[in-house]
Amino acid sequence: MGEEQPAILVIGGGIAGIQAALDVASQGFTVYLVERKPSIGGHMAMLDKTFPTLDCSQCILTPKMVDVARHPNVRLLTYSEVKDVKREENGFLVKVLKKPRYVKEDVCTGCGICAMHCPVEVPSEFNMGLGIRKAIYVPFPQAVPLKYTIDRDHCIRCRLCQNVCAAGAIDFDQQPEELELKVGAIIVATGFETFDARKIGEYGYGRYPNVVTGLELERIVSAAGPMGGHIIRPSDGKIPRRVAFIQCVGSRDKRFGNPYCSRVCCMYAIKNAILLKEHLHEVDVTIFYMDIRTYGKGFEEFYRRAEEEFGIKFVRGRVSEIEEDPETKNLRVIIENTETGEILQEEFDMVVLSVGLVPPKGVKELSKILGVPVDEYGFFVEKDIMTSPMETKAEGIFLAGTALGPKDIPDSVAEASAAAMRAVNYVVRRWKS
Amino acid sequence: MTEEELRIGVFICHCGINIGGVVRVPEVVEYAKTLPGVVYAADNLYTCSAAGLDAIKKAIKEHRLNRVVVASCTPRTHEPLFRKTCEEAGLNKYLFEMANIREHCSWVHMDDPDRATEKAKDIVRMAVAKARLLEPLDDIEIEVRPEALVIGAGPAGMTAALSLANQGFHVYLVEKEPEVGGMLRKLNRLYPTDRKADELLQQLSNAVYQNSNIEVFTSTKIVDVSGFIGNFEVLVRKDGEERKLEVGTIIVATGAEPLKPTGLYGYGELEGVITQIELEERLKEGRLGTPKAVVMIQCVGSRIPERPYCSRICCATAIKNAILIKQASPQTQVYILYRDLQAYGKEYEEYYRRAQELGVRFISYTLEKPPEVSRGDGGLKVKVYHAVLGRELTLPADLVVLSTPLIPPETNEELSKLLKVPLDRNGFFLEAHVKLRPVDFATDGIYVCGTAHSPKDVPDSIAQAYAAASRASIPMANRRVVAEGIVAEVNKDRCIGCALCVDLCPFKASRIGEDGKAEVIKVLCKGCGVCAASCPQRAITMKNFTDSQILAQVEAAFKG
């Protein structure tokens, strides 16, 4: 045991990556947590409330973000990407590219004066394009690390930020930096993206302003979101009176290559439906579904509450088409009710598409770099679902969360701790022998 | 309070313009200098920057400060940093107090700089009033035995035990049945890989019995549990003999059992009405034969008002067994009558499709119109309303298989009392936080995994078992736990031993000692103050939030 304990690399700073890093670090191992975005937090940071407890997502997430960043055994590498992984005798040699923020991380205090003065407004990715950010920005106010980043694609080089930054943190000459890390094991927690609903032409997403996705609705509902928590529809800023949710958009649908169920959409739709009812007592909400999947702890009870306590309507069937009234921008939903066999047409002010989960961009490249196969959809494949669900066929590389396939937060968190255990089991076994 | 001379330093942050753009910071600095006990006050552009922290350290040394107040942002993110800075300068970290003049002041009053400045002075005055009464505290550290108890030797318990044992920890694996294996002993094949349950059972039990770090106790009952994280004492009984186990952590993996649906759909009355688990037995023993028709009914005894939860595994189990029947006997008609098919995720939706391809018929029914099972010509018949066809169908069946939920074992209640951990309203163990702490209990050192937590399949149980092992490994790998010094303290002279604090403490940190008086297990105490607030004798003091400290702040607030 003469040699120093090996470090462990975690790729992806969403809730799974954060939990995996915390568990590994708390067991005494050095962790490199690599996140390609400017802040950790992942999708969970974008959610308003979480099902089935209606906990405020950020309120429960941000303390964990702070904890992981402050953990003495964690080295946080944000705005960074894994570029190469070489297998060595005692683990892996990993090349990480640290992209230039054009802001010195060790000097920036996150005060935000730069963004206040920056004249360039860019649609905010964090707010799903519904709000704006500046060309120098943090993705959201609770970002970790709270360090600004200059988006060079939109920056006009006016250097106002440089002039107003009292800390002297702006550095337009910053270069990409390549880091070499020696690690004993790797945990892949690269997460997901939502299905691009534009692919389903008949639903009109992208053409009809009042057809939004579930993730966009999260930002609309959020008190910290672009609408300040006022639920208004995009076309005219009016309060919607009739809202429809359409399930299985890009899930359980072979036409778009996603025959699988995305596991979270039933619950997130029910949760958002409840939030709409809580915000707007007069609103009528209908959920069009194939099966309501309530397999998790507390899910069925939540579903019952939605129907009985909040009066949300559930209609079983598949929506064939959405038509927009060009005058009012209201939406006519055409659906076959498979419980009665009727063909229904109903008008709504706003339609929310419960988009499924798909693998994130860049997953194929990462699969090659790691030598870990992905399935036909692009999710990473475990070694044996039964006995080693967190392991891959590549020794020393482990998986957690939605990198493996769609799943909810508790299952992702449990898997993250599980992957941490397997990675630690692995390095301890190798290190001792 | 000692007679030591008070030397308070106050550092007021501009936070760029977040505070300084609204509050007139230099004016607040000058004001702070006038407060009793303050010997030094200064402002920083960013107190949290390296330069700002150095300025604090330098001032502590140069001005011999023995209390530090930082007026800036939220303690949630920054208090640990400032406390550490005090420590680095040789000052006890609990002699630090924070005043939030950003979230509580400049951000919410950005249109009124005059009154915001006055309010900032009020907040600083209150913080200084408390700082005068601060006392040094020590963090609490206890040793943790690198030994664990795993209760229940099903797939989850065995997996957790193996994972811990492989980390070098000694594990006591306690099973109430005469043999290990739990539910695996009853199952035929496991979905979605159709692997034989016996194979997995053999693999796990061999590994468990061969591992020198694992001591297996079968036919053994937990009789008593005392102590807390690091040093639990657990009394177990086997064949009338008792043994005391001393462990640092405990994992609950006690599993669940299938509901017997007595009285539902003719179960127990009509021949040929069986449960899925009984079907598993028949398949395992190869005595199913070639029935003409099998009808499976889902949600028998679950997703109903009396038992509201979905049991997660029954749909995939039905699909699995339907496929096995179809594979063995393709001419057998197999129907699955379901409410919502829980074929969640990647694998199970695919599994569902495979069953459809093999000719398994799926018919949905609603809670309002459930199927009816009765005796038919030479067998059984099942009536079900088919919504799409708009009429009732009558399906002849040789066998009706009821998919019943996993229910918590009766022993959960007793175990929950012994361990002082809660059950949810369905009788499963209740974790610390449904979203973010799925395998922890609120009480430190005790963890849960597998179907003890809620119904789940073998892969999910195994994943959770590794997770619980990870959580339990943390204190054992460190051999110690360190807790904050901000804990409750009992004044034994005042305590009447009413045990109200014991009942109310969410972390099980209060107990009645041998003297009949309350005592606080400091390492478990999270400093929430519930006990102090509710004590009828006012015998409990929350350190760092004492009555006198809080009253001093209140007085300062109204003195301005």
Interface residues (C-beta under 8 A of the other chain):
Chain A: I15 Q19 D23 S26 Q27 G28 T50 P52 T53 D55 I60 L61 P63 K64 V66 R70 D106 V107 T109 C111 G112 I113 M116 A166 A167 R252 P259 Y260 C261 R263 D291 I292 R293 T294 Y295 G296 K297 G298 F299 E300 E301 R304 R316 T338 E339 T340 G341 D375 Y377 F379 D384 I385 M386 T387 P389 M390 G405 P406 K407 I409 P410 D411 V413 A414 E415 A416 S417 A418 A419 A420 M421 R422 V424 N425 V428 R429
Chain B: C15 G16 I17 N18 L45 Y46 C48 S49 A50 R76 T77 P80 L81 S163 N166 Q167 G168 L190 P192 T193 R195 L200 Q203 R303 P308 Y309 C310 R312 D340 L341 Q342 A343 Y344 G345 K346 E347 Y348 E349 E350 R353 S364 T366 A387 V388 L389 G390 D424 F428 H433 V434 K435 L436 R437 P438 V439 H453 S454 V458 P459 D460 I462 A463 Q464 A465 Y466 A467 A468 A469 S470 R471 S473 I474 A477 N478
